[in-house]
């Protein structure tokens, strides 16, 4: 996704408070000329919500980073902490950075990622048993954003460019801003703490934690697996 090396972090454009995330979104939205991809069998699916925990769920807090160039697709990276060099998961989502920003402008973003044995066999050479492997090891996911099917999210290994982005953000626990790279295509990022909720072997979710409790932004990402 990132073809040239990052040269510096633009400190003047750095967003140091969640209060200004909205301004960053509005900066991106006017540039957006993307549309959602829908197929002939499109239907709005209800987004499950299991943030209110039961006795069967377990919760932890991890570092989540959403990043991407203005002209490219956005990625979602999960790390145990901001300085980790071995991400738990790196997904290339099915939408561009500007499309996701447009959805964030609405205040609530719920992304549902669904995977199944049939989906994997159709799109991947992945051979492990879907029922026995860990949920986040699934290689491809059908992605829904606020109820709309938008395409497929794909798990991938971090590239040198991805790791360089994460290295530039090592000192940041939370925040949003711009990283300057060459060829006039900035990398936009949103980093924060996410509450990780393990619902079952086949369901897991990540919920953005707002440290100031005034951002007015709800961002949740759900991972669901079926056997068909």
N, C-alpha and C positions, 0 to 999 in steps of 0.2 A: 504493500500500500504506500510505503514511503520510499522513494527511489533515491533520494540524495541526503547527505548527512546533515544533521542539525548543527547550526552554528552557535546559537546562543539562546538564552531565555530573555524575553523582552520584559524587563522588570517594570517598565512604565505601564505596560498593559496588564500587569499581574493583578488578579482579583484577590484581595486579601480577606474578604468577608462574604459570607453567603448572601448578604443583602444585595450584592451586585451580580448575582448569577442571572437574574432576570435581564439585566442590561446586556450581558454577554449573549443571551439567547436572542434578544432583539437585534443585536449586531449581526447575527447569523441569518435570521429569518428573511430579510429583504433579498438575500442572495439566493434563496432557495427556489429552484425551478424543477424539483423532483416530484414525482407522483408515486403513489403506492401501486404495487403490483398486485393485481387480483386475478384469480382464474375463474373459469365458468362456474365452478362449484363453490364460489365464495359464499361464506355466511359469517355473520358476526357470532363469535363464540363468547359465552360468558367467561370472564377471567376469574379463576379460583382465587380465593384470598384466605390464607391461613396464618396471618400474622398474629392473631390472638391465639396464644399457644395453649395446647392441652398438655396433659401429663406425659403424652407420648412424644412430644416434640423436644428437640434440644436446640439451644441457641448459642451462637458465638459472634464475636465481632471481628470483621476482617477489613482489609483495605480494598476498595474497588475504584477503578479508573476507567472512565469513558473517554476515548480520544480518537481523533481522526483529522485528516486534512479537509479543508473546505470543499475540495473537489472530489473527495473520495469517500469510501464507506467508513462507518464508525466501528470501533472495536471496543469490547468490554473485557477488562482484565481483572482477575481476582488474585490478590496476594495475601499472605499471612500478615505482612506488615509492609510499610512503604519502602523498605530497603531490600526486600526479598528479590533475589535474582532468578528465582525459579517459580514462576506464576503457577498457581493452582489451576487456572484455566485462562485461556485467551480465545475469545470468540470474535470472528468477524461477523457483524450483524448484517441484516439484509437491507438496511437503509443507510443513506448518506448522513454525514454530520449535520448538514443543514435541515434534512427532513426530521431527524430526531429533535433538533432544536425547535422546529415548528411545533412538534407535539408537546415539548416541554413548556411551551408558551401557554398551553391550556391549564397548566398547574398540576395535572395528574397524569402520570405516565405509568402504564402497566404493560409490561412486555411478558408475553407467555411464549415459552419455548417448549415445543412438544417433539418427542422422538419416539420411534417404535422400531421393531424388527423389520417391518415392511419398508419403512422409509430408508433405513440404513442399507438394506439389501438393494434397493433401487438406485441409490446415489453413491454408494461407497463400497470399497473392498474390505471394509472392517469385518473381521471374522469372529470376534469374541461373542459369547452369548450375551444378549442384551439383558436377560433376566439376572445373570450372575455378576456382570461387570458393574462398576460403580456408575452412578447416575451421570456424573460430569465427564465420564470417559466417552460418552456417546459422541460420534464425529459430526453429525448433522442434525439440525433441528428445524422444524417448521416454525416460523416466527409470526406472532400476532402482536400488533402494537395498538393498544386501546381498542381491541376487538376486531381490528382489520388484519387480514392475512397480507403480509408484505413480502413473502419470499422465504428463503432459507438462510439460517445462520450456520456458519461452518467453524468447527474447532480447528485451530492450527498451532503449529509451533512458533514461538516468538522469533522474528527475524532480528538481524543486527539493528535495523532501524527501530523496531519495537523496543528492544532492550535499551537503546540509546534514549528513547523517550522516557522510559521508566527510570533510567539513571538520572536524567535531568530533574525528575520529580522526587528523588529520594528524600529530600529535606522537607517535603510538604505532606502533612497529614490530611488536610482538607483544603479545598480551594478550587478555583477555576481560572483559566487564563489562556494565553497564547504562547506557543513556542515558535520562534522564528526559524525557518529553514530556507534553503535556496529556492530559486525558481518561483518566487512570489506565491508560494502556497503554504500558508501557516498551518501549524498543528494546533487545534483547539483541544482543550482537555477539561474534564470535570473529575475531581478526585474527592473521595469522602470515605467515611466509615460506613460500612453496611452491616446491618444485623442479618446474620445467616441463620435461617430457620430450617432445620431438618425435620420434615414432616414424616417421611417414611423412606424406605429404600428407593422408591420411585417418585418422590416429590421433595422439592427443596426450593427455597425462595431467598431472595436478597432484598433488603429494604434499606434505602438511604436514610441515614441518621442525620438530622439537622441539628448541629450543636447549639445553634442560637434559638431554635424553635420559633423562627419568624420568617423562614424563607418562603412559605406558602407553596412549596413544591413537594409533591409526593412521587417518588420514583421506586417502583418495585419490579423485580425481575423474577419470574417463576419458571422452574424447570420441572417438566412432567414427562413421565415415560409410560407408555402402554405396550402391551405384548402383541399387538396386531398391526 
